[in-house]
Amino acid sequence: MLFHFHLGFQNKRLSNEIIQTDEIHLHVHPTYRKEQLNIKMEKKVKFRWPFAYKILYTMVAVAHKLYYRRFTVVGHEKIPLDTPVIFAANHQNALMDALAVDYAARRSLAFLARADIFKKPFIAKLLNMLKILPIYRMRDGIEALGNNQEVFDNTVAVLKSNIPLCILPEGNHEGRKRLRPLKKGIFRIAFQAEEENHYKLNLHIVPVGLDFSDYFNAGSDLTVVFGTPIKIADYAAQYHENENKTITGLSNLLSESMRSIMIHIPEEHYELTYQISEMYEPNVWNTCNLKRHPYNKLTIKQYIIQKVSEAFKQNPDKASVISNSLRQYNRNLEKSGFDDCLFQQKPASFFVLLLETLLIFLLMPLNLYGLILNYIPFKIPLAIASKIKDRHFKSSVNFVVSLLLFPIYYLVIITLFSLFTEGLLLKLVFGLSLPVTGYFAFYYYQHLKTLWGKQRFFFFRHTKTSHYNTLQSERNKIIEHIKSTINS
């Protein structure tokens, strides 16, 4: 199941051949439009089991707070209130993108998914409860495409009911920090919905930028940025004069707006530019007076990427110089067994490392308690996710399986504990200790790995001084190259 849909694109394969989609154009026949424009549409879409949905939505909200180390939302105040909205987000991390928009918007959203997964009645009811509507493709048969008129009617009804719609207009996901060309289906739906309501629907498309610090692992950072809404009715006259030209213009406008609120690295020199932005970011922090906020981090990287990309276009030799230096530096880094992030930080002193080590030992019993009681629900989702071929679905599988498994596991463990103990307070304390110590054990392990890296780096600096100095010298030269490139 994918919580996005694709309109107007050509036989592209999604997710390493997991799903093949076909060209879909959700155009309403002109005759139908003329006949229906004067008919006021009163259809309302009602989703099944709303109470169950509310419970699930609450679980997803709580899971987001636990899954990410920092979940930052910027620009929420830009979302229009009491008016139909279509959210358009960049698509880099499979299901996690749709869930992120759903949670960050603080409003339950509707989605579209391929129609063949609706064939079984129970599955269809379950998907309806999740506010997922079917979309038919060419591979479903010519006859099935006629059902897309009903899809359109349902989509308009959803929007008229003030239930936001989420669309990932790139069509499929790609785990790279860039925005690919947008599909046109989002605009066709928007204009046809407005036409159906004489352009009084007041429909807005809200651009959304998603930035994951790590696509694959829990404990990462996610920043969600909402951009300036686009009011569709403002383009009504242009649309009636020239549909294709208007849609192309709006596609460019939406693309520009989305790129301004996300990390977009041009395809040319992508890997080089990405590494430069990661490597040089701490240097920018040291020269500006900005609060250490995730959105400021995003804007700093945007600044670095823009300046470097412009410089590489004007002077391609700069890209070659930095690329060659980085290649040598990375080879030496690999031999030493360290990441560049350790060279970005101020070296830890022996006293600080000693205190951190003592603290780790003191907290180990609490870690063991949380680890033992949470090992099974931690391990099973990871084991299942490891079997997924498309690595960008791994975090989605891990998240969903954990969302379902942890509550069931905790219920079983608490029940077993209650059978052998007495006292309500003891049972309550035990039940609360499960998620708290499990959360603690996860980040304990993260800090333990970080501390081990710092300790190794400390001894490397003091026992292999010449090797360390060579790496530091190589890095300083690269930083100077990047600085001169940005300032050129």
C-alpha positions as CSV (number, residue, x, y, z in Angstrom):
1,M,0.0,0.0,0.0
2,L,1.3,3.5,-0.9
3,F,-0.2,6.6,0.6
4,H,0.1,8.6,-2.6
5,F,-1.1,8.5,-6.1
6,H,0.2,9.2,-9.6
7,L,-1.7,11.1,-12.3
8,G,-0.5,11.7,-15.8
9,F,2.8,9.9,-16.0
10,Q,4.4,7.3,-18.3
11,N,4.9,3.6,-17.3
12,K,7.5,4.3,-14.6
13,R,8.5,1.7,-12.0
14,L,8.1,2.4,-8.4
15,S,10.2,1.0,-5.6
16,N,12.4,-1.4,-7.4
17,E,9.6,-3.0,-9.4
18,I,7.4,-3.5,-6.4
19,I,4.6,-1.6,-8.1
20,Q,4.3,-0.6,-11.8
21,T,2.0,2.3,-12.5
22,D,0.4,3.4,-15.7
23,E,-0.6,6.6,-17.3
24,I,-3.7,8.1,-15.8
25,H,-5.4,11.4,-16.9
26,L,-8.2,12.3,-14.6
27,H,-9.8,14.6,-17.2
28,V,-13.6,15.0,-17.2
29,H,-15.1,15.0,-20.6
30,P,-16.0,18.5,-21.8
31,T,-19.6,17.5,-22.4
32,Y,-19.8,16.2,-18.9
33,R,-18.4,19.4,-17.5
34,K,-21.0,21.6,-19.3
35,E,-23.8,19.3,-18.2
36,Q,-22.7,19.3,-14.6
37,L,-21.5,22.9,-14.0
38,N,-25.1,24.0,-13.1
39,I,-25.7,21.1,-10.8
40,K,-24.8,21.8,-7.2
41,M,-22.9,18.8,-5.8
42,E,-24.1,17.8,-2.4
43,K,-22.3,14.5,-2.1
44,K,-20.5,14.0,1.2
45,V,-17.9,11.3,1.7
46,K,-18.3,9.4,5.0
47,F,-15.5,7.2,6.1
48,R,-16.1,4.0,8.1
49,W,-15.3,3.5,11.8
50,P,-14.4,7.1,12.7
51,F,-13.7,6.1,16.3
52,A,-11.2,3.5,15.3
53,Y,-9.5,6.0,13.0
54,K,-9.2,8.5,15.9
55,I,-7.5,5.9,18.0
56,L,-5.1,5.0,15.2
57,Y,-4.4,8.6,14.5
58,T,-3.6,9.2,18.2
59,M,-1.2,6.2,18.1
60,V,0.6,7.5,15.0
61,A,0.9,10.9,16.7
62,V,2.5,9.4,19.8
63,A,4.7,7.1,17.7
64,H,6.0,10.1,15.7
65,K,7.1,11.7,19.0
66,L,9.0,8.6,20.0
67,Y,10.3,7.6,16.6
68,Y,12.1,10.9,15.8
69,R,14.6,12.5,18.1
70,R,13.3,15.9,17.0
71,F,10.2,16.4,14.9
72,T,10.1,20.1,13.9
73,V,7.2,21.8,12.2
74,V,7.6,25.3,10.6
75,G,5.0,27.4,8.9
76,H,1.9,25.7,10.3
77,E,0.2,29.1,10.6
78,K,0.3,29.3,6.8
79,I,-2.2,26.5,6.3
80,P,-5.6,28.1,5.4
81,L,-8.4,27.4,7.9
82,D,-11.9,26.4,7.1
83,T,-11.2,26.0,3.4
84,P,-10.3,23.0,1.2
85,V,-6.6,22.3,1.0
86,I,-4.4,20.0,-1.0
87,F,-1.0,19.4,0.5
88,A,1.8,18.8,-2.0
89,A,5.0,17.3,-0.4
90,N,8.3,16.1,-1.8
91,H,8.6,12.3,-1.8
92,Q,11.9,10.8,-0.6
93,N,11.0,8.3,2.1
94,A,8.1,6.1,1.1
95,L,5.2,5.9,3.5
96,M,7.0,8.1,6.1
97,D,6.4,11.1,3.9
98,A,2.7,10.8,4.0
99,L,2.6,10.0,7.7
100,A,4.8,13.0,8.4
101,V,2.4,15.4,6.5
102,D,-0.6,13.8,8.2
103,Y,0.9,14.4,11.7
104,A,2.5,17.8,11.0
105,A,-0.7,19.2,9.6
106,R,-2.6,18.4,12.8
107,R,-5.5,17.5,10.7
108,S,-6.5,14.0,9.4
109,L,-5.9,13.8,5.7
110,A,-7.3,11.8,2.8
111,F,-5.1,9.9,0.3
112,L,-5.5,8.0,-3.0
113,A,-4.0,4.6,-3.7
114,R,-4.0,2.1,-6.5
115,A,-7.4,0.5,-7.0
116,D,-6.4,-3.2,-7.1
117,I,-5.7,-3.3,-3.4
118,F,-9.4,-2.5,-2.8
119,K,-10.6,-5.8,-4.3
120,K,-11.3,-7.7,-1.1
121,P,-14.3,-6.2,0.8
122,F,-12.7,-6.2,4.2
123,I,-9.5,-4.5,2.9
124,A,-11.6,-2.0,1.1
125,K,-13.5,-1.1,4.3
126,L,-10.2,-0.9,6.2
127,L,-8.7,1.5,3.6
128,N,-11.8,3.6,3.6
129,M,-11.5,3.9,7.4
130,L,-7.9,5.1,6.8
131,K,-9.3,7.7,4.4
132,I,-7.7,6.2,1.4
133,L,-9.6,6.3,-1.9
134,P,-9.0,4.2,-5.0
135,I,-7.5,5.4,-8.3
136,Y,-7.7,3.3,-11.4
137,R,-4.9,2.7,-13.8
138,M,-4.6,1.6,-17.5
139,R,-3.5,-1.8,-16.3
140,D,-6.8,-2.2,-14.5
141,G,-8.6,-2.3,-17.8
142,I,-10.2,0.3,-20.1
143,E,-13.6,-0.4,-18.4
144,A,-12.1,0.3,-15.0
145,L,-10.9,3.8,-16.1
146,G,-14.5,4.8,-16.3
147,N,-14.6,4.5,-12.5
148,N,-12.2,7.5,-12.2
149,Q,-15.2,9.8,-12.7
150,E,-16.4,8.4,-9.4
151,V,-12.9,8.9,-7.9
152,F,-13.1,12.5,-9.1
153,D,-16.5,12.9,-7.5
154,N,-15.3,11.5,-4.2
155,T,-12.2,13.7,-4.3
156,V,-14.3,16.8,-4.8
157,A,-16.7,15.6,-2.0
158,V,-13.7,15.1,0.3
159,L,-12.4,18.6,-0.4
160,K,-15.9,20.1,0.0
161,S,-16.2,18.3,3.4
162,N,-13.1,20.3,4.3
163,I,-11.0,17.1,4.6
164,P,-7.5,18.0,3.3
165,L,-6.1,15.9,0.5
166,C,-2.4,14.9,0.5
167,I,-0.6,14.4,-2.8
168,L,3.0,13.6,-3.5
169,P,3.3,15.1,-7.0
170,E,6.7,13.6,-7.9
171,G,4.8,10.4,-8.4
172,N,7.3,8.0,-6.7
173,H,9.9,8.2,-4.0
174,E,13.6,8.6,-4.4
175,G,16.0,8.7,-1.5
176,R,17.9,11.8,-2.7
177,K,17.7,15.4,-1.4
178,R,16.3,16.9,-4.6
179,L,12.9,17.7,-6.1
180,R,12.1,15.9,-9.4
181,P,9.6,17.1,-12.1
182,L,6.1,17.2,-10.8
183,K,3.2,15.3,-12.3
184,K,0.2,17.3,-13.5
185,G,-2.5,15.4,-11.9
186,I,-2.6,17.5,-8.8
187,F,-3.5,20.6,-10.9
188,R,-6.1,18.8,-12.9
189,I,-7.9,17.7,-9.8
190,A,-7.6,21.2,-8.3
191,F,-9.1,22.9,-11.4
192,Q,-11.8,20.4,-12.0
193,A,-12.8,20.6,-8.4
194,E,-13.1,24.4,-8.7
195,E,-15.0,24.2,-12.0
196,E,-17.4,21.8,-10.3
197,N,-18.1,24.6,-7.8
198,H,-18.0,27.7,-10.1
199,Y,-14.6,28.6,-8.6
200,K,-16.2,29.3,-5.2
201,L,-14.5,26.4,-3.5
202,N,-11.6,28.5,-2.4
203,L,-9.2,25.6,-2.8
204,H,-5.6,26.1,-2.0
205,I,-2.5,24.0,-2.7
206,V,0.0,24.1,0.2
207,P,3.6,23.2,-0.7
208,V,5.3,21.1,1.9
209,G,9.1,20.5,2.4
210,L,10.3,17.4,4.2
211,D,13.9,17.0,5.4
212,F,15.0,13.8,7.0
213,S,18.4,13.7,8.7
214,D,18.4,9.9,8.2
215,Y,16.0,7.9,5.9
216,F,16.5,4.5,7.5
217,N,16.9,4.7,11.3
218,A,14.8,5.7,14.3
219,G,16.1,8.5,16.5
220,S,16.8,10.8,13.5
221,D,15.5,14.4,12.9
222,L,12.6,15.4,10.7
223,T,11.8,18.9,9.7
224,V,8.5,19.7,8.0
225,V,8.0,23.1,6.4
226,F,4.7,24.5,5.1
227,G,5.1,27.1,2.4
228,T,2.9,29.9,1.0
229,P,-0.5,28.5,-0.3
230,I,-1.5,28.8,-4.0
231,K,-5.1,29.8,-4.5
232,I,-6.4,28.0,-7.5
233,A,-9.3,30.4,-8.3
234,D,-6.8,33.1,-9.0
235,Y,-5.8,31.2,-12.2
236,A,-9.3,30.5,-13.4
237,A,-9.2,32.9,-16.4
238,Q,-5.8,31.7,-17.5
239,Y,-6.9,28.1,-17.2
240,H,-10.0,28.6,-19.4
241,E,-7.8,30.5,-22.0
242,N,-5.1,27.8,-22.1
243,E,-5.2,24.8,-19.9
244,N,-1.8,23.3,-20.7
245,K,0.0,26.6,-20.4
246,T,-1.6,27.4,-17.1
247,I,-0.9,24.0,-15.6
248,T,2.8,24.2,-16.8
249,G,3.1,27.6,-15.2
250,L,1.6,26.4,-11.9
251,S,3.8,23.4,-12.0
252,N,6.9,25.6,-12.2
253,L,5.5,27.8,-9.5
254,L,4.8,24.9,-7.1
255,S,8.2,23.4,-7.9
256,E,10.0,26.7,-7.1
257,S,8.0,27.0,-3.9
258,M,8.7,23.4,-2.8
259,R,12.5,23.8,-3.5
260,S,12.6,26.9,-1.3
261,I,11.4,25.0,1.8
262,M,13.4,21.8,1.4
263,I,17.0,20.6,0.6
264,H,17.3,20.6,-3.2
265,I,20.6,19.6,-4.6
266,P,20.9,19.8,-8.4
267,E,21.7,16.5,-10.2
268,E,25.0,17.7,-11.5
269,H,27.7,17.2,-8.9
270,Y,25.0,15.9,-6.5
271,E,27.3,13.7,-4.4
272,L,30.0,16.3,-4.2
273,T,27.6,19.1,-3.3
274,Y,25.9,16.9,-0.7
275,Q,29.2,16.1,1.1
276,I,30.3,19.7,1.0
277,S,27.0,20.8,2.6
278,E,27.5,18.2,5.4
279,M,31.2,19.1,5.9
280,Y,31.0,22.9,5.8
281,E,27.8,23.4,7.8
282,P,29.6,23.7,11.2
283,N,31.8,26.4,9.8
284,V,28.8,28.5,8.9
285,W,27.3,28.1,12.4
286,N,30.6,29.5,13.8
287,T,30.4,32.6,11.7
288,C,26.7,33.5,12.1
289,N,24.5,34.5,15.1
290,L,21.7,32.0,14.6
291,K,19.9,29.8,17.1
292,R,20.7,26.1,16.8
293,H,17.2,25.3,15.4
294,P,16.5,22.6,12.8
295,Y,15.0,25.1,10.4
296,N,18.1,27.3,10.6
297,K,20.2,24.2,9.8
298,L,18.0,23.7,6.7
299,T,18.5,27.3,5.6
300,I,22.2,27.1,6.2
301,K,22.5,24.0,4.0
302,Q,20.4,25.7,1.3
303,Y,22.8,28.6,1.4
304,I,25.8,26.4,1.0
305,I,24.2,24.4,-1.8
306,Q,23.1,27.5,-3.7
307,K,26.5,29.2,-3.5
308,V,28.5,26.0,-4.4
309,S,26.2,25.1,-7.3
310,E,26.5,28.6,-8.7
311,A,30.3,28.6,-8.3
312,F,30.6,25.2,-10.0
313,K,28.6,26.4,-13.0
314,Q,30.8,29.4,-13.5
315,N,34.0,27.6,-12.8
316,P,33.9,23.8,-13.2
317,D,37.6,23.5,-12.3
318,K,36.7,24.3,-8.7
319,A,34.5,21.2,-8.6
320,S,37.4,19.1,-9.8
321,V,39.9,20.5,-7.3
322,I,37.5,19.9,-4.3
323,S,36.5,16.5,-5.6
324,N,40.1,15.3,-5.9
325,S,40.9,16.6,-2.4
326,L,37.8,15.0,-0.9
327,R,38.5,11.7,-2.6
328,Q,42.0,11.5,-1.0
329,Y,40.7,12.7,2.4
330,N,37.9,10.0,2.3
331,R,40.4,7.3,1.5
332,N,42.5,8.2,4.5
333,L,39.4,8.6,6.7
334,E,38.3,5.1,5.8
335,K,41.8,3.7,6.7
336,S,41.6,5.4,10.1
337,G,38.1,4.0,10.7
338,F,36.5,7.4,11.6
339,D,33.8,9.6,10.2
340,D,34.3,13.3,9.4
341,C,31.8,14.3,12.1
342,L,34.4,13.6,14.7
343,F,36.7,16.1,13.1
344,Q,33.9,18.7,13.1
345,Q,33.5,18.6,16.8
346,K,35.8,20.1,19.5
347,P,38.0,17.2,20.7
348,A,36.7,15.8,24.1
349,S,39.1,16.1,27.0
350,F,40.2,13.1,29.1
351,F,38.2,14.4,32.1
352,V,35.0,14.8,30.1
353,L,35.3,11.3,28.6
354,L,36.0,9.8,32.1
355,L,32.8,11.5,33.5
356,E,30.7,10.2,30.5
357,T,32.1,6.7,30.9
358,L,31.3,6.7,34.7
359,L,27.8,7.9,33.9
360,I,27.3,5.1,31.3
361,F,28.3,2.5,33.9
362,L,26.1,3.9,36.6
363,L,23.0,3.9,34.3
364,M,23.7,0.4,32.9
365,P,21.3,-1.4,35.2
366,L,18.4,0.8,34.0
367,N,19.5,0.2,30.4
368,L,19.6,-3.6,31.0
369,Y,16.1,-3.5,32.5
370,G,14.7,-1.6,29.5
371,L,16.6,-3.6,27.0
372,I,15.5,-7.0,28.3
373,L,11.8,-6.1,28.5
374,N,11.8,-4.3,25.1
375,Y,14.2,-6.5,23.1
376,I,11.5,-8.5,21.3
377,P,9.4,-5.6,20.0
378,F,12.6,-3.7,19.1
379,K,14.1,-6.7,17.2
380,I,11.1,-8.1,15.3
381,P,10.3,-4.9,13.2
382,L,14.0,-4.6,12.4
383,A,14.2,-8.2,11.3
384,I,11.1,-7.8,9.1
385,A,12.3,-4.5,7.6
386,S,15.7,-6.1,6.8
387,K,14.0,-8.4,4.2
388,I,12.5,-5.5,2.2
389,K,14.3,-5.1,-1.1
390,D,13.7,-1.3,-1.4
391,R,15.7,0.1,1.4
392,H,13.6,3.3,1.5
393,F,10.6,1.2,2.6
394,K,12.6,-0.2,5.6
395,S,11.8,2.7,7.9
396,S,8.1,2.6,6.8
397,V,7.9,-1.1,7.6
398,N,9.8,-0.7,10.9
399,F,7.5,2.2,11.9
400,V,4.2,0.5,11.1
401,V,5.2,-2.9,12.6
402,S,6.4,-1.2,15.7
403,L,3.2,0.9,15.9
404,L,1.1,-2.3,16.0
405,L,3.5,-4.6,17.9
406,F,4.5,-2.5,20.9
407,P,1.0,-2.0,22.3
408,I,0.1,-5.7,21.9
409,Y,3.4,-6.8,23.5
410,Y,3.0,-4.4,26.4
411,L,-0.5,-5.6,27.0
412,V,0.7,-9.3,27.1
413,I,3.6,-8.5,29.4
414,I,1.5,-6.4,31.8
415,T,-1.2,-9.2,31.9
416,L,1.4,-11.8,32.7
417,F,3.0,-9.6,35.4
418,S,-0.4,-9.0,36.9
419,L,-1.1,-12.7,37.3
420,F,1.9,-13.2,39.6
421,T,1.9,-9.9,41.5
422,E,-0.5,-8.0,43.8
423,G,-1.1,-4.4,44.3
424,L,-2.5,-1.9,41.8
425,L,0.4,0.6,42.3
426,L,3.0,-2.0,41.6
427,K,1.3,-3.0,38.4
428,L,0.9,0.6,37.3
429,V,4.5,1.4,37.9
430,F,5.6,-1.7,36.0
431,G,3.3,-0.8,33.1
432,L,4.7,2.7,32.9
433,S,8.2,1.5,33.2
434,L,8.0,-0.5,29.9
435,P,7.9,2.3,27.4
436,V,10.0,4.7,29.5
437,T,12.9,2.3,30.0
438,G,12.6,1.1,26.4
439,Y,12.9,4.7,25.2
440,F,15.9,5.1,27.6
441,A,17.6,1.9,26.4
442,F,17.4,3.0,22.8
443,Y,19.1,6.3,23.4
444,Y,21.5,4.8,25.9
445,Y,22.7,2.6,23.0
446,Q,23.0,5.6,20.7
447,H,25.1,7.5,23.3
448,L,27.2,4.4,24.0
449,K,28.1,4.2,20.3
450,T,28.9,7.9,20.3
451,L,31.1,7.6,23.4
452,W,33.0,4.6,22.0
453,G,33.7,6.7,18.9
454,K,35.0,9.6,21.0
455,Q,37.2,7.3,23.1
456,R,38.7,5.7,20.0
457,F,39.3,9.2,18.5
458,F,40.9,10.4,21.7
459,F,43.5,7.6,21.7
460,F,44.0,8.0,17.9
461,R,44.9,11.7,18.4
462,H,47.4,10.9,21.1
463,T,48.9,7.6,19.8
464,K,48.9,8.2,16.1
465,T,49.6,11.9,16.1
466,S,51.2,12.2,12.7
467,H,48.3,10.4,11.0
468,Y,45.8,12.6,12.8
469,N,47.7,15.8,11.9
470,T,47.7,14.7,8.2
471,L,44.0,14.2,8.2
472,Q,43.4,17.5,10.0
473,S,45.6,19.3,7.5
474,E,43.9,17.7,4.5
475,R,40.5,18.7,6.0
476,N,41.6,22.3,6.7
477,K,42.7,22.7,3.0
478,I,39.3,21.3,1.8
479,I,37.5,23.8,4.1
480,E,39.6,26.6,2.7
481,H,38.7,25.5,-0.9
482,I,35.0,25.4,0.0
483,K,35.2,28.8,1.7
484,S,36.9,30.4,-1.3
485,T,34.4,28.8,-3.6
486,I,31.4,30.1,-1.6
487,N,32.8,33.6,-1.4
488,S,33.9,33.8,-5.0
